[in-house]
Amino acid sequence: MPIIVKKKKGESKDDVIGRFRRLSIEEDISEEIKKRTAYSKPSEERYAKKKIILWRKKCRRRAKKRNA
């Protein structure tokens, strides 16, 4: 989805650029560009998914310990 940033009344160019930057960071546009431009091997993708799953499990274990 395209990001459209319009200048509001009394807003400087720097403010508009900053707002655009924040929106692009929230949408992870730079990450998406990196993913699409560079080839990643299927094994690297599997490894990354596995790493995320392990990280989530670790966080859940920590949360259980705090609540218990």
OpenMM code with the backbone's topology and positions (N, CA, C; nanometers):
from openmm import Vec3, app, unit

residues = "MET PRO ILE ILE VAL LYS LYS LYS LYS GLY GLU SER LYS ASP ASP VAL ILE GLY ARG PHE ARG ARG LEU SER ILE GLU GLU ASP ILE SER GLU GLU ILE LYS LYS ARG THR ALA TYR SER LYS PRO SER GLU GLU ARG TYR ALA LYS LYS LYS ILE ILE LEU TRP ARG LYS LYS CYS ARG ARG ARG ALA LYS LYS ARG ASN ALA".split()
positions = [
    Vec3(0.0841, -0.1166, 0.0000),
    Vec3(0.0000, 0.0000, 0.0000),
    Vec3(0.0897, 0.1243, 0.0000),
    Vec3(0.0609, 0.2213, -0.0843),
    Vec3(0.1458, 0.3401, -0.0917),
    Vec3(0.1289, 0.4283, 0.0319),
    Vec3(0.2376, 0.4955, 0.0654),
    Vec3(0.2336, 0.5897, 0.1769),
    Vec3(0.2194, 0.7295, 0.1187),
    Vec3(0.1141, 0.7982, 0.1570),
    Vec3(0.0910, 0.9336, 0.1099),
    Vec3(0.0976, 1.0269, 0.2300),
    Vec3(0.1874, 1.1246, 0.2205),
    Vec3(0.2033, 1.2214, 0.3279),
    Vec3(0.1803, 1.3598, 0.2688),
    Vec3(0.0771, 1.4281, 0.3162),
    Vec3(0.0470, 1.5626, 0.2672),
    Vec3(0.0894, 1.6651, 0.3719),
    Vec3(0.1374, 1.7765, 0.3224),
    Vec3(0.1829, 1.8834, 0.4112),
    Vec3(0.0621, 1.9510, 0.4754),
    Vec3(0.0674, 1.9621, 0.6073),
    Vec3(-0.0399, 2.0301, 0.6797),
    Vec3(-0.0068, 2.1782, 0.6927),
    Vec3(-0.1054, 2.2547, 0.7243),
    Vec3(-0.0866, 2.3980, 0.7356),
    Vec3(0.0114, 2.4297, 0.8492),
    Vec3(0.1135, 2.5098, 0.8184),
    Vec3(0.2111, 2.5491, 0.9188),
    Vec3(0.3179, 2.4442, 0.9455),
    Vec3(0.3262, 2.3420, 0.8635),
    Vec3(0.4227, 2.2335, 0.8836),
    Vec3(0.5426, 2.2544, 0.7906),
    Vec3(0.6627, 2.2363, 0.8436),
    Vec3(0.7820, 2.2552, 0.7623),
    Vec3(0.8128, 2.1299, 0.6809),
    Vec3(0.9045, 2.1439, 0.5860),
    Vec3(0.9440, 2.0308, 0.5024),
    Vec3(1.0074, 1.9210, 0.5875),
    Vec3(1.0854, 1.9617, 0.6863),
    Vec3(1.1506, 1.8634, 0.7730),
    Vec3(1.0493, 1.7807, 0.8514),
    Vec3(0.9413, 1.8456, 0.8943),
    Vec3(0.8360, 1.7735, 0.9665),
    Vec3(0.7689, 1.6701, 0.8772),
    Vec3(0.7451, 1.7077, 0.7522),
    Vec3(0.6812, 1.6167, 0.6573),
    Vec3(0.7723, 1.4979, 0.6299),
    Vec3(0.9006, 1.5257, 0.6101),
    Vec3(0.9970, 1.4178, 0.5851),
    Vec3(1.0060, 1.3255, 0.7062),
    Vec3(1.0053, 1.3824, 0.8258),
    Vec3(1.0096, 1.3014, 0.9474),
    Vec3(0.8876, 1.2131, 0.9621),
    Vec3(0.7717, 1.2681, 0.9288),
    Vec3(0.6481, 1.1903, 0.9358),
    Vec3(0.6517, 1.0744, 0.8363),
    Vec3(0.7040, 1.1031, 0.7153),
    Vec3(0.7175, 0.9977, 0.6151),
    Vec3(0.8128, 0.8891, 0.6641),
    Vec3(0.9243, 0.9289, 0.7229),
    Vec3(1.0222, 0.8328, 0.7742),
    Vec3(0.9597, 0.7417, 0.8795),
    Vec3(0.8863, 0.8011, 0.9727),
    Vec3(0.8219, 0.7223, 1.0779),
    Vec3(0.7220, 0.6228, 1.0196),
    Vec3(0.6433, 0.6677, 0.9229),
    Vec3(0.5459, 0.5783, 0.8606),
    Vec3(0.6148, 0.4640, 0.7864),
    Vec3(0.7237, 0.4953, 0.7175),
    Vec3(0.7944, 0.3901, 0.6432),
    Vec3(0.8594, 0.2903, 0.7392),
    Vec3(0.9055, 0.3367, 0.8540),
    Vec3(0.9636, 0.2465, 0.9535),
    Vec3(0.8545, 0.1573, 1.0115),
    Vec3(0.7379, 0.2146, 1.0411),
    Vec3(0.6267, 0.1357, 1.0947),
    Vec3(0.5832, 0.0266, 0.9979),
    Vec3(0.5852, 0.0571, 0.8693),
    Vec3(0.5411, -0.0385, 0.7683),
    Vec3(0.6518, -0.1364, 0.7283),
    Vec3(0.7717, -0.1202, 0.7798),
    Vec3(0.8872, -0.2058, 0.7474),
    Vec3(0.9155, -0.2099, 0.5973),
    Vec3(0.9105, -0.0954, 0.5351),
    Vec3(0.9344, -0.0883, 0.3914),
    Vec3(1.0790, -0.1223, 0.3586),
    Vec3(1.1730, -0.0717, 0.4377),
    Vec3(1.3143, -0.0981, 0.4087),
    Vec3(1.3449, -0.2471, 0.4207),
    Vec3(1.2838, -0.3145, 0.5180),
    Vec3(1.3042, -0.4591, 0.5318),
    Vec3(1.2496, -0.5329, 0.4105),
    Vec3(1.1339, -0.4906, 0.3640),
    Vec3(1.0720, -0.5551, 0.2478),
    Vec3(1.1579, -0.5369, 0.1235),
    Vec3(1.2154, -0.4190, 0.1082),
    Vec3(1.3035, -0.3932, -0.0069),
    Vec3(1.4261, -0.4832, -0.0007),
    Vec3(1.4842, -0.4955, 0.1173),
    Vec3(1.6017, -0.5816, 0.1327),
    Vec3(1.5682, -0.7264, 0.0985),
    Vec3(1.4519, -0.7722, 0.1437),
    Vec3(1.4108, -0.9096, 0.1160),
    Vec3(1.3925, -0.9338, -0.0337),
    Vec3(1.3352, -0.8372, -0.1029),
    Vec3(1.3041, -0.8559, -0.2446),
    Vec3(1.4249, -0.8387, -0.3354),
    Vec3(1.5230, -0.7572, -0.2950),
    Vec3(1.6376, -0.7325, -0.3816),
    Vec3(1.7436, -0.8404, -0.3703),
    Vec3(1.7624, -0.8953, -0.2530),
    Vec3(1.8674, -0.9945, -0.2334),
    Vec3(1.8060, -1.1337, -0.2233),
    Vec3(1.8680, -1.2292, -0.2871),
    Vec3(1.8208, -1.3667, -0.2818),
    Vec3(1.8651, -1.4294, -0.1508),
    Vec3(1.7743, -1.4973, -0.0864),
    Vec3(1.8111, -1.5725, 0.0337),
    Vec3(1.7767, -1.7192, 0.0092),
    Vec3(1.8690, -1.8023, 0.0461),
    Vec3(1.8499, -1.9445, 0.0233),
    Vec3(1.7362, -1.9967, 0.1108),
    Vec3(1.6672, -2.0999, 0.0649),
    Vec3(1.5570, -2.1556, 0.1436),
    Vec3(1.6024, -2.2013, 0.2830),
    Vec3(1.7246, -2.2528, 0.2922),
    Vec3(1.7735, -2.2975, 0.4227),
    Vec3(1.7883, -2.1793, 0.5181),
    Vec3(1.8289, -2.0622, 0.4656),
    Vec3(1.8406, -1.9436, 0.5501),
    Vec3(1.7032, -1.8985, 0.5993),
    Vec3(1.6025, -1.9082, 0.5135),
    Vec3(1.4670, -1.8711, 0.5538),
    Vec3(1.4150, -1.9643, 0.6626),
    Vec3(1.4398, -2.0939, 0.6474),
    Vec3(1.3963, -2.1896, 0.7496),
    Vec3(1.4663, -2.1612, 0.8820),
    Vec3(1.5963, -2.1312, 0.8755),
    Vec3(1.6726, -2.1021, 0.9961),
    Vec3(1.6170, -1.9783, 1.0660),
    Vec3(1.5819, -1.8760, 0.9894),
    Vec3(1.5280, -1.7533, 1.0475),
    Vec3(1.3936, -1.7796, 1.1153),
    Vec3(1.3067, -1.8583, 1.0516),
    Vec3(1.1773, -1.8916, 1.1117),
    Vec3(1.1958, -1.9693, 1.2413),
    Vec3(1.2907, -2.0645, 1.2393),
    Vec3(1.3172, -2.1453, 1.3576),
    Vec3(1.3686, -2.0577, 1.4717),
    Vec3(1.4536, -1.9619, 1.4372),
    Vec3(1.5089, -1.8715, 1.5372),
    Vec3(1.3983, -1.7879, 1.6025),
    Vec3(1.3024, -1.7424, 1.5229),
    Vec3(1.1903, -1.6640, 1.5756),
    Vec3(1.1049, -1.7492, 1.6691),
    Vec3(1.0789, -1.8732, 1.6307),
    Vec3(0.9987, -1.9633, 1.7130),
    Vec3(1.0665, -1.9867, 1.8477),
    Vec3(1.1978, -2.0106, 1.8466),
    Vec3(1.2707, -2.0315, 1.9710),
    Vec3(1.2675, -1.9073, 2.0588),
    Vec3(1.2785, -1.7901, 1.9977),
    Vec3(1.2757, -1.6658, 2.0726),
    Vec3(1.1401, -1.6470, 2.1408),
    Vec3(1.0320, -1.6781, 2.0696),
    Vec3(0.8977, -1.6655, 2.1278),
    Vec3(0.8789, -1.7606, 2.2454),
    Vec3(0.9282, -1.8850, 2.2305),
    Vec3(0.9180, -1.9811, 2.3399),
    Vec3(0.9924, -1.9314, 2.4628),
    Vec3(1.1085, -1.8750, 2.4398),
    Vec3(1.1905, -1.8233, 2.5496),
    Vec3(1.1167, -1.7109, 2.6229),
    Vec3(1.0539, -1.6210, 2.5460),
    Vec3(0.9790, -1.5111, 2.6060),
    Vec3(0.8593, -1.5621, 2.6848),
    Vec3(0.7922, -1.6627, 2.6329),
    Vec3(0.6757, -1.7185, 2.7030),
    Vec3(0.7167, -1.7846, 2.8334),
    Vec3(0.8338, -1.8543, 2.8315),
    Vec3(0.8822, -1.9166, 2.9549),
    Vec3(0.9127, -1.8099, 3.0592),
    Vec3(0.9741, -1.7006, 3.0169),
    Vec3(1.0049, -1.5905, 3.1096),
    Vec3(0.8767, -1.5318, 3.1687),
    Vec3(0.7758, -1.5149, 3.0854),
    Vec3(0.6485, -1.4571, 3.1316),
    Vec3(0.5818, -1.5508, 3.2327),
    Vec3(0.5890, -1.6815, 3.2084),
    Vec3(0.5294, -1.7771, 3.3025),
    Vec3(0.6006, -1.7713, 3.4368),
    Vec3(0.7339, -1.7590, 3.4346),
    Vec3(0.8098, -1.7529, 3.5593),
    Vec3(0.7730, -1.6292, 3.6394),
    Vec3(0.7533, -1.5159, 3.5704),
    Vec3(0.7185, -1.3920, 3.6399),
    Vec3(0.5798, -1.3999, 3.7014),
    Vec3(0.4875, -1.4630, 3.6296),
    Vec3(0.3494, -1.4697, 3.6787),
    Vec3(0.3308, -1.5758, 3.7871),
    Vec3(0.4151, -1.6759, 3.7862),
    Vec3(0.4001, -1.7851, 3.8826),
    Vec3(0.4532, -1.7517, 4.0196),
] * unit.nanometer
topology = app.Topology()
chain = topology.addChain("A")
for resn in residues:
    res = topology.addResidue(resn, chain)
    for name in ("N", "CA", "C"):
        topology.addAtom(name, app.Element.getBySymbol(name[0]), res)
